[in-house]
Every structure is written in C-alpha cells, then in structure tokens.
Amino acid sequence: NHLYVYNLPCLTELSRNRNMAAPVKAAHELQSRTRTEDVLINGGVEFSSLLLSKPVLEGLSASGFHRPSPIQLKAIPLGRCGLDLIVQAKSGTGKTCVFTTIALDSLILENTTTQVLVLAPTREIAVQIHAVVMAIGSAMEGLECHVFIGGRPISQDKLHLKKCHIAIGSPGRIKQLIEMGVLTTSSIRLFVLDEADKLLEDDSSSSFQEQINWIFSSLPANKQMLALSATYPESLAHNLSRYMREPTFVRLNPTDPGLLGLKQYYKIVPSHSLPHKVFEEKVQSLLELFSKIPFNQALVFSNLHTRAQHLADILSSKGLPVLLEVEEYSRFCAS
C-alpha cells in the first residue's frame, strides 16, 4: 500500500516530461473498462463519420479516441461549420478533444503564422491542453503548437512564435506578447476560452477579465470563437455576450455536473483565522478517513509545495508509506 502526495504543478510537469520520453495515450481504450452514458455513444458512431481530415483521424486513433463522447458528437460538427459555440459539459467528458479537433482540422499548415489562440486559467491546464493537441496532431507533419505562460523566458517565446500554428497560454503572458509585437494576431481565425467559467468569473482578485477584453480587441473581427465550461453561471452568460453575438449552445446535463461513473464526497472543516489551524483540521480529517476506508493506493493533492512536504512528513510519522512528488527547478524529489 502506498500513499502519494503531489504538489499540483508537479503532477502536470511530471506527466509532460514523461510524454517527452514516451508518448502517453490521451484517452483510455474503450474496451478496457465500463463506460457510463455521459461519456459513451451507443450505435457504433466513430470519429470517421464526422468527415474529419485523414491526419486528424489518424491522430485521434493513435491517442485512443475511437468513438466520440456525446459532447464531442454534438459540438465537433457545429464547430467545423464555423459557428461560435458555447459548450457546457461535465469535467471529464472530452471538451478538450472538442476544440482540439476543431482547431487542428481548420489549420493551413503551409501558413506558419498563428491561426489558433487558446486561453487557459492556469499554467497547468495550458500544459495539459498542449499535450492533447500534440497527441491528436501527431500525424500532422510540420505542426507547431507552443505554450506561453509566466515563469518561462520571453526569449524562448520569441523563438517559438517564429513558427506557431496554435498558441496556448495564460491571459497575462499572451497579452504581454501581443503588446510587444511578438505575437501577431492578424491570421488568428479561431479563439478558444477553455474553462471559461474560471477565466471570466466575477472575482475582484482576478484580472483575467480586463486582460481577455484587451486580447479580444486585438484579434481580427472575422474569427470563430469557442467557449467551453463545466458550469454556466449567469455571470458567464453576461460576460460572453460581450464577445459572441449569436452563439450556438451545446449543453449536456446542465444541472448535474458530476460524472456518473464517480462517487464524490466532501467534508467541511471548521474555519479559523489562523491558516495552520485549518491545516491541522484537514490533516485530522484525512487521518480519520484513512483509518476507516480500506485502500491500496491513494492520491492527495496540495496546491502548495511546503504544505505537501509538511503533510507527507505527518503521514509518514503515522506509519503510512508516502511518496512525495514536488516541482523544484524541473527536478523531482521523492521521499
């Protein structure tokens, strides 16, 4: 029995580094496990019926995508028609594959300028999107797709933008590159907001709204826009109305965001003015959980490096075998 404690950025970086060494399939083989109706299409419909280009179909198949999920079957044909889309579906039902397939199928590879711009709310999501694009686009010779996020040198971004069909990044870095004249927007024909509810949430602590407004104003008027989200609050509808005049809605299970194949539970711990007291409450709840529920392996995620380390030390002192994975200057420390 092992317990794995991960710092969140580390898990994404670890996956990315392993992909560089040996490509990892972006989807499970359908035959390997039971599928619930929110991710499974009945009737034997395959991606080949969607009239996609041969390289995209080859990439989908090589990545483990053989049959479209319900949201993919509904949204991809509409997106290929050039319609602006608002796509709402549960997390885990294949929304990344939706806009990736639409984007790849629209590319003119001979044109080396940026044709697709994808915004993501976090660095980790941007890296994950890049991995999916490169997997599904693996059969497209000459495809250039790069990630533009904070913490990386601008000089590297400048080099990548000399030839970049698809640019994926956080709003802050993308805005900076456009302002510098490094990222040319004149050839962008598809603009994607992934996790749109997070990018456009009404939060005074977030500057995404202002940055996205600025980025949108710098793009060509004649472009297609896709907004994808697991939820569709009223605030998102209001904010998207600034960018999309007559969007087509593709929505599945709008009132039930949970996946049918998963049981999810949460526990509310008492709040406290001192952060370490809240942490102590969470640790106590975690230890109680581990003492009552039999398990072979468990993953525990933390958004702070120091907190992951502290938690690993506590669990280890309680006799639980722990493997700690944290991101530190692109290296990984295990204990």
N, C-alpha and C positions, 0 to 999 in steps of 0.2 A: 504494500500500500504506500502510495506517495501523495504528497500534497504539494502542489505547485503554486507559488506566489509570483505574480507577474506585475511589473510596472507597465502600464498600458502602452506607452510609446515603444517600449522594448519588444512587446509581442509582435507588433506590426513590423518593426525593423528586423526582428529575427526571421519572420516569415519572408520578408523581402530578400534578405541575404541568402536564405535557403533556396528561394526561387532562382537566384542568380546562378547557384551551383547546379541545381537540377530542377527543371520546371515542375511545378506542382499544379495538378488539375484544379481548375477554378470551380468545379462542381462535382458532386458525387455521381457515381454511376447509378442510374435509376433502378437497375435490377438488384442493387446491393442492399436495399432497405425498403421498408414500407413507406409509402408516401401518403400524406393526408391531402384532402381535396383542395386545400387552399394553395397547394404547390403542384398539383398533378392534374394533367388534362386527360380526360377519357376520350376514347375514339381513335387513338393512334395518330394524332396530329403530330407532325415533325416540323423542324425548322425549315426543311427543304420546301414545304408547302407555302412559305411566306415570300417566295421569289427573291431571296437574298442572293448576293453575288457569290460565286463559287469560292473565292478565298475566305469570305466571312463564314460560309457554311463549313468549310474545312477547319477553320479556327474554332468554331463552336463545338464541332465534333471532337477535335483534339483536346478541348478543355473540359469535356464531359457533358456538354449541353446537347442533348439529342431531341428532347421534346420540350416545347415551350410551356412555362407555367401559365396559369390563367391570365396574370397581368401582362406577361410577355406576348401572349397570343392576341390580346386586345390592343395593346399600346404600340407594338412594333409596326404593324401595317399602317396605322394612322400617322405615326412619326415619319415613316418613309414617304408619305404623301405630302410632307412639308408642313403639316399642321402644327400650330402651337399647342402643346399638351400640358395639362396639369395631371400628374399621375400620382394617385394615392393608393398605397397598398402596404400591408404589414411588412415589417422588417423581416428579411429572410425569404421573401417570395420572388426575388430576382429583378429588382428595379435597376440595379447597376447594369445588368445584362441588357435591359431595355435601351437605355441611352447609349451604351457602348455599341450595340449592334446598329442602331440608327446612325450614329456618328461614323463608324467605320464604313458603312455601306454608302455614305454620302461623299466620302473623300475622293479627291482627284490627286493621286499620289505624285503625278508629274509636277504638280504645283507644290513647291516646298514651303510656301508661306503658311501661317497658322490659319486653319479653316474652322477649327472647333475649339471653344473655350469652355472649360468645366470649372465651376467654383465649388469648393467643399469647405465646411465649417472648421475642420481640424486638419492638422498635418497628417495624422494617422489615416484619416479617411481618404485624403488625396493620394497617399501612397498605395492604399488598397485599390482605389479606382485604377491607378496606373497599372497595377499588377493584372487586373481583369482585362484592361484594354490590350495589353501586350500579349496576354494569353489568347484572347479571341482574335486578335490581329496577327497571330503568329504566322499565318500563311500569306500575309500581305507584304511582299518584298519591298523594302525601302521605307516601311512605315516608321515615322519618328514621332514619339509621344514622350513628353517630359513633364516632371513635377516641379513646380515653382512655389517654394514655401520658405518661411523665415528660418534662419539658422544655417542657411546654405550661402556660399559666396555669390555675389552678383556676377562676378567674372564667369562662373560656371553657367549661370543663367544666360548670359550673353552668348556664350558658345553654343548652348543648346538651341537658342532661338534663331540661329542662322539657318537651321532646317528643323522645323517643328510643325507637323500637321495638327496635332492635338496638344493643347496646353491645359494642364490641370494644376490648380493651385488654390491657395487661400486668398481671400479678397485683398488683404493688405499688400502682399507681395505682388499680386497681379496688377493692382493699381500703381504701385511703385514702378514696375517695369514699363507700363504704358506711359506714365508721366516722363520717364527717362527717354522715351522714344525707342526703347529696345524691343518691346513687343508691339508689332504693327497689327492693327485691328481691321484694316481695310478689306481683308479677304475672309474675315470670320463670317460664316454662314449659319453656324449653329451655336447657341448659347445655352448652357445647361446649369441649373441650380440643383445640386444634389443635397439632400437633407434640407430642403427649402424652408421647412418649419424652424430649423435651427439658424439658418442664415438670416432669416427675416423676422425672428422673434422680437417682440417688443420688450427690449431689455435695455435700460439706460446704461448698463455697464458694457454693452456691446456696441461697437462702431461699425458693424457689418453693413447696416442699412445705408449709412452715408457712403461707404466705400462702393457698395453694389450700385447705388444710384449713379455714382460718378463713372463706374465702369460701363454701365448700360448706356450712358450718354455718349460714350466714346466709340460705341460699336455702330456698324452700318445700320441704317434704318431697315433695309431689306434683309432680314435674317429670321431664322426659326428659333423658337425658344421652348425649352423643356424645363419644367419644374417638378421635382419628384420628392415625395414626402410620405412618411408613415402616418402622419396626422394632418388634419386640415382645419386648424382653428380659424375663427372669424378674422383674427388679425392677419393671418397669412393670405386669406382671400382679399382683404383690403390692400395689402402691400403688393400682391401680384397684379392687381388691377392697374398699377402704375406702368407695368411693363407689357402686359398682354391684353389686347383689346377684345378678341373673341376666341378665347382658348377652348379647346375641346377637353372635357373632363373624362378621365378614365379612372374609375374608383371601384375598388373591391372591398367588401366588408368594412365600410367606413366607420361603423360603430363598434367594431371588435378588433382592436389592434393586436391581439395575441395570436400566436401560431397555434393551430390545432394540435400539432404533434408535441407540444411542450406544456408542461405544467409549471407555472411561475408563482412564486411566493415572495412576500416581502415582510420585513419586520420593522416597525417604527421604534427607534431608540429615543430615550429622553433627551431633549435638547439641553445644552449647557453653554454658558458664556465662555467657558474655557475649552478650547479645541481638544486638549489632551483628555479631558473628561469624557467627551463624546467618543473619542477613540477607544477609551477604556471600556465604555458601554458596548461598543461594536465588537471588541475582542471577546468580551464575556459572552455575548450572544453567539458569536462564531464558535467558541469552545463548547457552548451548550449544544449547538447544532451538531457538531462533530461527535459529541458523546452519545447522541440519541439516534443518529441516522447512519446505518452501515454504508460504507463506500470503499471502492477500490482506488479511485483517483479523484482528486478534486482540484479545481482551479479557483484561485482567489485573485481578484484584480484590485489594484490600487492605482490612483492617479498621481501619487507622489512617490518618488524614489525612496526618500527617507522613511516614509510610512511603511512601504513594502519591506524594507530592511528590518524595521522595528517589529513588524508583525511576524516576519519569518523567525526572528530571534525568540519571540514569545512562544510561538507554536513549537519550535524546536525544543525549548526548555520544558514543554509539557509532554515530551516524548513522541511528538509527531515528526516523521521523516519529511523534511522540507527541501525543495529545490527552489532557489531564488533566481529569478531572471530579471535583470535590470539593464537599462540602456546607459552606457557610460563611455563617451568618446568612441562610439561604434564598436565597443567590445562588450562582452557579456560575462558577468561574474556569477558563478554558481557556488552554493554552499549547502 
